[in-house]
Amino acid sequence: MLTLPQLLHITRPTAAQHKNLYRFVDGLQTTAQLPVDVWISEESAIVRAEVPGLHIDDIQVEVYDNALRLSGERTADKDRTYLRRERFTGRFDRRVQLPFAVDAEATQAHLTNGVLEIRLPRLEADKPRKIAVVANS
């Protein structure tokens, strides 16, 4: 899929066409993926996503099998006439495959200063076990 700057470079539209093209692209409904950081320890997986300007009610967090799903929608103010609109508006949907089974009941999500952090504890049955080695005499 071409990005808008690539499309503008290929077509080299006039100023009027350029303005209409931006209006057209702004009107398209797209689904974005949130950029995320994911890291793991022996105890849990932690996922961080930047979601500036979103409220708790705008974000859905779901855990199923070994996956996390973040979805929601950022809406634009319809009563404004924008000179420039660079922040994404519309639906977003991000799925993160986790390397182990997690305890969905113990999962915690916190939204602080536009950063969503989700801590997904590893199931006890899925944690690595140390096995004692016994020497035979």
N, C-alpha and C positions, 0 to 999 in steps of 0.2 A: 504494500500500500504506500502511495506517495504521501509525503508530508506537504503541508500547504506551501512552505518556502520552495520545495522542489517543484511543485506544480506551477508556482508563479514564475520560476526560472525557466521552465520548459515552454510555457505559453506566452510569456512576456506580454501580459495584458496592458491595455491602456488604463489610465487612472480610474475611469468610470467602471471598467470591467473589474479592476482590482477591488474596488469598493463593493461591487455586487458579489464578487467571489467570496470576500470575507463575510458578507451577510449570509450567503448560502451556507458556508462552512459552519458559522455560528449556529445556524438553525438545525444542523444535523445532530441527531441523538447518537452519542458514542458511549462506549463503556470503557473506562480507564482502569488501569491497574495501579494500585498504590505501590510505591517503592517501599520495600521492607528490609529490615536487618533481622537475621535469624541466627541464633547461636544456641548451643546445647551444652549441658553439663551432665554429670551422671544422674542428677536429680530431676532435671526439667529441661524444657525448651523455652526460650524466650524470643518473642517476636515483637519488634518495634516498627510502627508505621507513623509517618508524619501526616497528620490530618488537620492542618491549621484551618480555623474558621468553622469547623464542624462541631456540632453539639452531640451529646451522648445519644440523643434520640435519632440522629442522622446515621448512626453506625450499627450494623448488626454483626455479631460475632457468633460463629457456629463451629462446633467441634464434632467431627464424625470420623470413625475409623482412625486412621493416622493422618488426618488432614484438618487444617484450620481454614475457615472461609471468613473473609472480611468483605462486607458489602454495604451499600448505602447509596445516598444521593446528595450531591451538593447543588443547591438551587441558586439561580441568579435573581436579583431583584428585577422584576419585569417592568417596573415603573421608571427605570433609569435609562437614559440614552448614553451609551458607552462611547467614549472616544477610542478607548483601547481596552480589550478584555483578554488577558493572558492567563488568568487563573481558570483551571478546568471547572466546568459546571456539567452536571449530568450524573449518570450512574457510574459507580465504580464496583468492581468485583475482583477480589484477589484470593486465590487459593494457594495455600502453602502445604506441601507434602512434608510430613514429619518423619524422622528416621525411626521412631518407636511409638508404641501405643501410649496414649496419655489418659489421665484421669479427668474426664470431662467435668465431673462434679466438683473437683477441687481447683479447676482452672479459674484464674483471676484476671480481670482486665481493668486497667486504670487509664484514664485520660487526664494528662497533666500538661498544661502549656502547649496544647496542639500536638502532643506526642501520645499515641496509644501504645501502651505496653501490655502484652498478654503473657502471663506465666502459665505454662502448661506442664504440670507435674507428671513425671513418668509413672506408669503403673508399677506397683511393687513387683508383680509377676514378670515384668519386662526389664527390671533392673539387673545389671550384671551381678553375679554372685561370686564371692571368693571361695574357692574350694581349698580346704586344708589338705596338705599332702602328708601322708603318714609313711614313715620309713619302716620297712620290714627288716628285722634283725636277722 
